[in-house]
Amino acid sequence: MKLKRFLLRYYPPGIVLEYQRRNGDVETKSIDLLNLTPDTDVEMLINQIVFEEPLISKSKTETLRGMIHKLMEKLDNKDSQRFYLFKILRAHILPLTNCAFNKSGSRFITGSYDRTCRVWDTLSGEELLTLDGHKNVVYAIAFNNPFGDKIITGSFDKTAKIWDANTGQCIHTLKGHQTEIVCVAFNPQGNLVATGSMDNSCKIWEVESGQQVSALEGHTAEIVSVNFNTDGDKILTGSFDNTAKIWDVVSGMCYHTCAGHRGEISSTQFDFTGDYCVTGSIDRTAKLWDVNSGQCMETLRGHSDEVLDVSFNPTGNRLVTASADCTARVYNVMTGACTSILTGHEGEISKAQFAPNSAKIVTASSDRTCRLWNTETGECLQVLEGHGDEIFSCAFNYEGDTVITGSKDNTCRIWKDNFFMPTDEDQEDDIPPAA
């Protein structure tokens, strides 16, 4: 085997090795550096990597050192980072349902009750495309990140559509669900897409052909959350039947039913490694599960009202829960301990997400504000104000220098940080492409 090149992966930290086999096939393997911190002993880490990885010879030590330092720079929590309003987009005539970034954050999409999905340029605020063709509300939307060249839309018209993100052409209409589609997800490899429906089923489709690969049946109430793991071989569904299920993507077989919640599941997610998953419920708790055994490892208590959203940080050592009790809570995944409580919102928190470097959390609330928090201390760093109605969606881009918020006031707001410098409009790479 011959090493061809190194690739950096900033979030979560890692180095990808591209190598050539003797038969000429080019493959990749990852060195995950999930425990990397600004205080890591770099020389000790280099020695460990060279010792454990036969593809890396001692002659590559200097290259490796430079890459590790680059990764460590990205972990800087930017204490002075503050966000300012960059653009207001009056996106749709009827209420928005969802919004999502492509990986680099150069584009984002919005879904709406007006039956369309729209594609926007983040920097200019210009509408690039209108994806028109559904006969009812466009409720669930996603890019095929990290590629960003396709979009999936799931609608109350019982269909999903796969679109070319560059031309706006509808490539496939996915038909087969009996009722509304309420959640969608691409696998990380970009060749499969999953749709979850109020008909209690999840279907997996091949992106290239638009053909149904499998139907995941077994839930007894609507499926409201669907996620692939990083490897793309398992899928996690959360349902109003109070359970989550872990499935094999290829065979459609159910590995485990995660049962134990006393109320409907609101949100689910795998961690980066795929070893754990988390479920949030209206029973006021979140539960951490071992994916391989299906066993509940921890029940995360403390909220006094429904848990509406759950999210791991990129490395998987912390998770955040958002609740109708107006607070969010941060938990240590290894110990199950609550490490900070994010207090300050005056309405329910429907969404919470970590910044790519995990140092901050953004929350969206019905009190018409978003807040940015210090992950470790729970301190509120900034309040993003200006929306005229409740905010249901918020997201960081991959670089962590842009936040998008979506509100029932029918607008999206783009917030840029104070490290962002607007450039001439004729420049192509306004936002640094992700490595």
Steps between C-alpha positions, in 0.01 A plus 500: 500500500627847412396825668386751238395799710367631831159669533401710800163455670440789736175394670533266674881518488665235287742423220387300198760293319452440129701198390541269201482123522729278294214431256471875434183562705501830689344487849487715813527439872450741788712576803244641741641751750184541706694574822712776346508819709704823486714345779577170325866391505560512125832308499352215702200486266725496190705212644183307577360550147830401330524192724140386437457594132722309254410737213675790676878490502726714718579712195141628513537626858533868407188488280311326779612761754374783280164333453450438871581865577245606236236282665584644842461856371142416400427397860556856624172603660528860377397670823461831318274353228174693466236471230331787323198509268626462145184449293122470543332282240124519458508147380142387436147641497374222728670374817839330489533140613875444501839627387836330447855582386718322250829392656706810427213733588514671160137405433196417706149377432158586643178297494155652528126459519499664154594152363849602388859468608731789420878506462686811618849642469613568856733786419283701262162396642391437142240235423671258260228243436136421577432127520137485396291186447358377829123513545508571873722637779876440458579397855837321507809602301869408483814534291707189421792631706795498471443509120223760485398428142160346581204594718221284641157645582232312693142618474152465646402386147642154600797527261864598523699649216872493423625815326817614326625774734673686217228502234183455705394207284287231668693176454260256671161502672493235772151350531387232742409656835133497598501828692708813562881485496638686802874416510772430242873426503779418255762248607851654531612315186223674301370192319194434718222710647249419775146633543293474819123531491183527701412157351735352768762391247843610387607431143852492359552602138790484258593854394629403155193305386229632732406140577386389845768281663313400815204584722567513873176392665433430866417832661137539610480878468643769275875528450622851581877461491742312272882491501778300337819422692836625368581171326158500333427137593247567777194722524322634809128579506306674777125467530191621681462137621752595777783294345797539272627222276846424362494334157741339258499711185575218254257234625241725663518281810431660839801446728351654814190672630598768752205481739469674835366849438155575641409751233538571131853531356574850373858472375778245442865501396806274464833621634794527257644158586165326459548326836230703674172665419274737691124538514299794634140462614199693616536297825752774600806274466763409247655154487845392387516158333775254411448439127657152497297358789193723484527553876419830670822631656368816662171677557572874494261672739459857619254664261157592637325487161524324163842445340459633145850454354819305569840540336852363544804720452722404202735279704220335700624574854219749579133523413242774538128471569249777424174517689160663523604603855698788337839347581759287325734261679848378413601148605829314515439191283747278690366573849142609428556804724337832420792740456309823437146638481426768241253738664365825359240428233143603579334244273542137404823403321428295190854469361856480632825442313869502583747714309736285291782540753256419787588816697158664449136398471223683313137468611175607333196595705135599479602821684608631154872484581797275443773483759866404485647325804837393633482119502715449809371776728142535374549878479282682247742674265256676269129541420405516131191721488279637224263226387132589532375154595626175650822353362482130419833443327862599551823360360873566480681454171801265484751779572303626800512861377137519382167429670166474323168544682153420369185647651124488478524866393579350153857629498843346522780699653866448422739590782875534437771518762739790551788301347315490167609766253274571201693475174446630149200334344695375201713273715403135487617360834329737738451231761799266543414158357501217751801275492 
